[in-house]
Amino acid sequence: MTNDFSSVNSIEAFLAELDAAPYPFYQQDAAQKLLDAIASLKTLSTSADCKERLMYRLQYHLVRLEQLQ
């Protein structure tokens, strides 16, 4: 799983990994990586629509993770 969240593409790649991952996979550092991706997204220079779409997907996975614990 990626740790580099310096671009929109890297965040999208991380989300693709999460989309494809089985539920137990979430319990391995996923929460911190989601929070890191959210923090990085806030600093990226991209359109508001793009940020909103990615933020929604990141928050979806964060909620999904919380439901599993």
MDTraj code that builds the backbone (N, CA, C; nanometers):
import mdtraj as md
import numpy as np

residues = "MET THR ASN ASP PHE SER SER VAL ASN SER ILE GLU ALA PHE LEU ALA GLU LEU ASP ALA ALA PRO TYR PRO PHE TYR GLN GLN ASP ALA ALA GLN LYS LEU LEU ASP ALA ILE ALA SER LEU LYS THR LEU SER THR SER ALA ASP CYS LYS GLU ARG LEU MET TYR ARG LEU GLN TYR HIS LEU VAL ARG LEU GLU GLN LEU GLN".split()
xyz = np.array([
    [0.0850, -0.1175, 0.0000],
    [0.0000, 0.0000, 0.0000],
    [0.0896, 0.1239, 0.0000],
    [0.0496, 0.2201, -0.0779],
    [0.1308, 0.3397, -0.0948],
    [0.1343, 0.4274, 0.0304],
    [0.2446, 0.4987, 0.0463],
    [0.2596, 0.5957, 0.1551],
    [0.2793, 0.7361, 0.1002],
    [0.2879, 0.7479, -0.0318],
    [0.3137, 0.8768, -0.0957],
    [0.1805, 0.9384, -0.1373],
    [0.1479, 1.0513, -0.0771],
    [0.0223, 1.1184, -0.1083],
    [0.0508, 1.2599, -0.1587],
    [0.1531, 1.2731, -0.2414],
    [0.1966, 1.4047, -0.2871],
    [0.1258, 1.4527, -0.4130],
    [0.0376, 1.3695, -0.4671],
    [-0.0341, 1.4100, -0.5878],
    [-0.1732, 1.3464, -0.5894],
    [-0.2576, 1.4023, -0.6740],
    [-0.3918, 1.3455, -0.6904],
    [-0.3808, 1.2017, -0.7392],
    [-0.2888, 1.1764, -0.8316],
    [-0.2719, 1.0407, -0.8842],
    [-0.2336, 0.9412, -0.7758],
    [-0.1475, 0.9815, -0.6833],
    [-0.1060, 0.8891, -0.5773],
    [-0.2220, 0.8609, -0.4811],
    [-0.3044, 0.9607, -0.4549],
    [-0.4212, 0.9389, -0.3688],
    [-0.5217, 0.8488, -0.4396],
    [-0.5410, 0.8700, -0.5700],
    [-0.6316, 0.7836, -0.6460],
    [-0.5801, 0.6396, -0.6498],
    [-0.4492, 0.6217, -0.6603],
    [-0.3917, 0.4875, -0.6588],
    [-0.4152, 0.4204, -0.5229],
    [-0.3990, 0.4963, -0.4160],
    [-0.4247, 0.4452, -0.2810],
    [-0.5713, 0.4036, -0.2673],
    [-0.6617, 0.4865, -0.3176],
    [-0.8040, 0.4532, -0.3110],
    [-0.8353, 0.3280, -0.3926],
    [-0.7706, 0.3115, -0.5056],
    [-0.7902, 0.1910, -0.5865],
    [-0.7447, 0.0667, -0.5102],
    [-0.6344, 0.0798, -0.4364],
    [-0.5873, -0.0319, -0.3537],
    [-0.6904, -0.0657, -0.2462],
    [-0.7467, 0.0365, -0.1834],
    [-0.8471, 0.0133, -0.0797],
    [-0.9737, -0.0480, -0.1371],
    [-1.0148, 0.0009, -0.2541],
    [-1.1344, -0.0529, -0.3191],
    [-1.1207, -0.2022, -0.3470],
    [-0.9997, -0.2443, -0.3794],
    [-0.9751, -0.3837, -0.4152],
    [-0.9405, -0.4721, -0.2957],
    [-0.9132, -0.4117, -0.1815],
    [-0.8660, -0.4875, -0.0649],
    [-0.9812, -0.5565, 0.0081],
    [-0.9560, -0.6784, 0.0553],
    [-1.0564, -0.7437, 0.1404],
    [-1.0637, -0.6739, 0.2764],
    [-1.1759, -0.6876, 0.3425],
    [-1.1966, -0.6174, 0.4693],
    [-1.0870, -0.6384, 0.5735],
    [-1.0354, -0.7582, 0.5953],
    [-0.9322, -0.7730, 0.6993],
    [-0.8082, -0.6890, 0.6730],
    [-0.7832, -0.6580, 0.5472],
    [-0.6667, -0.5788, 0.5102],
    [-0.6697, -0.4421, 0.5771],
    [-0.7895, -0.3931, 0.6040],
    [-0.8050, -0.2607, 0.6616],
    [-0.7395, -0.2462, 0.7979],
    [-0.7173, -0.3509, 0.8663],
    [-0.6669, -0.3407, 1.0018],
    [-0.5157, -0.3235, 1.0063],
    [-0.4505, -0.3096, 0.8928],
    [-0.3052, -0.2950, 0.8872],
    [-0.2678, -0.1530, 0.8449],
    [-0.2604, -0.0624, 0.9385],
    [-0.2156, 0.0754, 0.9157],
    [-0.3077, 0.1591, 0.8275],
    [-0.4233, 0.1083, 0.7931],
    [-0.5104, 0.1810, 0.7010],
    [-0.5607, 0.3120, 0.7604],
    [-0.5947, 0.3135, 0.8872],
    [-0.6492, 0.4357, 0.9475],
    [-0.5490, 0.5500, 0.9394],
    [-0.4248, 0.5250, 0.9757],
    [-0.3240, 0.6311, 0.9709],
    [-0.2986, 0.6759, 0.8279],
    [-0.2955, 0.5822, 0.7355],
    [-0.2723, 0.6186, 0.5956],
    [-0.3890, 0.6999, 0.5403],
    [-0.5104, 0.6664, 0.5804],
    [-0.6261, 0.7459, 0.5385],
    [-0.6164, 0.8881, 0.5921],
    [-0.5794, 0.9008, 0.7186],
    [-0.5644, 1.0341, 0.7772],
    [-0.4517, 1.1124, 0.7097],
    [-0.3433, 1.0440, 0.6766],
    [-0.2325, 1.1088, 0.6052],
    [-0.2767, 1.1553, 0.4671],
    [-0.3533, 1.0712, 0.3978],
    [-0.4020, 1.1076, 0.2645],
    [-0.4963, 1.2272, 0.2720],
    [-0.5824, 1.2302, 0.3732],
    [-0.6746, 1.3432, 0.3916],
    [-0.5966, 1.4717, 0.4171],
    [-0.4969, 1.4643, 0.5036],
    [-0.4149, 1.5821, 0.5329],
    [-0.3417, 1.6300, 0.4083],
    [-0.2884, 1.5388, 0.3309],
    [-0.2175, 1.5760, 0.2086],
    [-0.3122, 1.6360, 0.1056],
    [-0.4302, 1.5787, 0.0941],
    [-0.5281, 1.6281, -0.0024],
    [-0.5615, 1.7744, 0.0244],
    [-0.5700, 1.8099, 0.1499],
    [-0.6032, 1.9487, 0.1856],
    [-0.4980, 2.0476, 0.1368],
    [-0.3744, 2.0024, 0.1168],
    [-0.2665, 2.0917, 0.0755],
    [-0.2397, 2.0890, -0.0748],
    [-0.2990, 1.9959, -0.1463],
    [-0.2729, 1.9848, -0.2898],
    [-0.3406, 2.0962, -0.3674],
    [-0.2769, 2.1341, -0.4747],
    [-0.3318, 2.2357, -0.5635],
    [-0.4099, 2.1652, -0.6734],
    [-0.5404, 2.1566, -0.6550],
    [-0.6290, 2.0937, -0.7532],
    [-0.7664, 2.1562, -0.7406],
    [-0.8550, 2.1228, -0.8288],
    [-0.9874, 2.1856, -0.8283],
    [-1.0673, 2.1439, -0.7042],
    [-1.1616, 2.2281, -0.6696],
    [-1.2472, 2.1992, -0.5543],
    [-1.3289, 2.0731, -0.5790],
    [-1.3738, 2.0536, -0.7019],
    [-1.4517, 1.9339, -0.7345],
    [-1.3692, 1.8072, -0.7153],
    [-1.2450, 1.8123, -0.7587],
    [-1.1562, 1.6977, -0.7441],
    [-1.1313, 1.6693, -0.5961],
    [-1.1024, 1.7733, -0.5195],
    [-1.0796, 1.7554, -0.3759],
    [-1.2032, 1.6987, -0.3082],
    [-1.3193, 1.7486, -0.3440],
    [-1.4434, 1.7015, -0.2825],
    [-1.4674, 1.5537, -0.3144],
    [-1.4445, 1.5156, -0.4382],
    [-1.4646, 1.3762, -0.4795],
    [-1.3684, 1.2828, -0.4054],
    [-1.2417, 1.3220, -0.3988],
    [-1.1434, 1.2381, -0.3295],
    [-1.1688, 1.2350, -0.1791],
    [-1.2066, 1.3486, -0.1218],
    [-1.2353, 1.3539, 0.0217],
    [-1.3519, 1.2619, 0.0556],
    [-1.4537, 1.2618, -0.0281],
    [-1.5687, 1.1740, -0.0057],
    [-1.5239, 1.0283, -0.0037],
    [-1.4420, 0.9903, -0.0992],
    [-1.3963, 0.8507, -0.1064],
    [-1.3065, 0.8147, 0.0116],
    [-1.2188, 0.9061, 0.0518],
    [-1.1326, 0.8801, 0.1675],
    [-1.2154, 0.8657, 0.2950],
    [-1.3127, 0.9535, 0.3124],
    [-1.3984, 0.9473, 0.4307],
    [-1.4840, 0.8213, 0.4294],
    [-1.5280, 0.7787, 0.3127],
    [-1.6037, 0.6539, 0.3012],
    [-1.5210, 0.5378, 0.3564],
    [-1.3961, 0.5304, 0.3158],
    [-1.3106, 0.4209, 0.3628],
    [-1.2800, 0.4338, 0.5118],
    [-1.2692, 0.5543, 0.5615],
    [-1.2459, 0.5739, 0.7041],
    [-1.3663, 0.5257, 0.7850],
    [-1.4859, 0.5580, 0.7405],
    [-1.6077, 0.5112, 0.8076],
    [-1.6166, 0.3592, 0.7994],
    [-1.5854, 0.3054, 0.6848],
    [-1.5884, 0.1593, 0.6660],
    [-1.4917, 0.0915, 0.7631],
    [-1.3763, 0.1502, 0.7794],
    [-1.2775, 0.0962, 0.8730],
    [-1.3296, 0.1028, 1.0165],
    [-1.3882, 0.2152, 1.0545],
    [-1.4404, 0.2308, 1.1905],
    [-1.5510, 0.1290, 1.2193],
    [-1.6306, 0.0974, 1.1198],
    [-1.7382, 0.0009, 1.1373],
    [-1.6849, -0.1400, 1.1602],
    [-1.5662, -0.1669, 1.1126],
    [-1.5073, -0.2997, 1.1282],
    [-1.4439, -0.3201, 1.2647],
    [-1.4173, -0.2112, 1.3345],
    [-1.3485, -0.2240, 1.4631],
    [-1.4454, -0.2334, 1.5768],
])
top = md.Topology()
chain = top.add_chain()
for i, resn in enumerate(residues, 1):
    res = top.add_residue(resn, chain, resSeq=i)
    for name in ("N", "CA", "C"):
        top.add_atom(name, md.element.get_by_symbol(name[0]), res)
traj = md.Trajectory(xyz[None], top)
